Amino acid sequence: MIDDKAQELGRLLGQSEEYKALRRASERLREDGECQRYLGEIERLAAELERAAQQGLEPPKELVEQYDTTLQSVQSNPVYQQMVAAQANFEKLMAKVNERIFDGMKKGSASPIITLG
């Protein structure tokens, strides 16, 4: 019973406009060479900053500035912005779904009647 309901919920989520928009935005992001270069560079710079922090060193000012500049560049990219917006919208949908599930669990646990069908 629970498995069937979970399957149905998954199917409905997969058909939601929020999920479809997220998939489209994700695909565009994957295909955008400029965004991919920025994201790769951010990952590389973040690893360097983390290494410095783990060694107890102050990261070089140039490295921090390069990270900030690259981050600003990717954040101003329209393809990246669409991805962030689509992700936020899907997360809002999932938060609503989780809230409804939790409400149902509270009601179900308070009910003296056991129903599995």
Rosetta blueprint (number, residue, H / E / L):
1 M L
2 I H
3 D H
4 D H
5 K H
6 A H
7 Q H
8 E H
9 L H
10 G H
11 R H
12 L H
13 L H
14 G H
15 Q L
16 S L
17 E H
18 E H
19 Y H
20 K H
21 A H
22 L H
23 R H
24 R H
25 A H
26 S H
27 E H
28 R H
29 L H
30 R H
31 E H
32 D L
33 G H
34 E H
35 C H
36 Q H
37 R H
38 Y H
39 L H
40 G H
41 E H
42 I H
43 E H
44 R H
45 L H
46 A H
47 A H
48 E H
49 L H
50 E H
51 R H
52 A H
53 A H
54 Q H
55 Q L
56 G L
57 L L
58 E L
59 P L
60 P L
61 K H
62 E H
63 L H
64 V H
65 E H
66 Q H
67 Y H
68 D H
69 T H
70 T H
71 L H
72 Q H
73 S H
74 V H
75 Q H
76 S L
77 N L
78 P H
79 V H
80 Y H
81 Q H
82 Q H
83 M H
84 V H
85 A H
86 A H
87 Q H
88 A H
89 N H
90 F H
91 E H
92 K H
93 L H
94 M H
95 A H
96 K H
97 V H
98 N H
99 E H
100 R H
101 I H
102 F H
103 D H
104 G H
105 M H
106 K H
107 K H
108 G H
109 S H
110 A H
111 S L
112 P L
113 I L
114 I L
115 T L
116 L L
117 G L
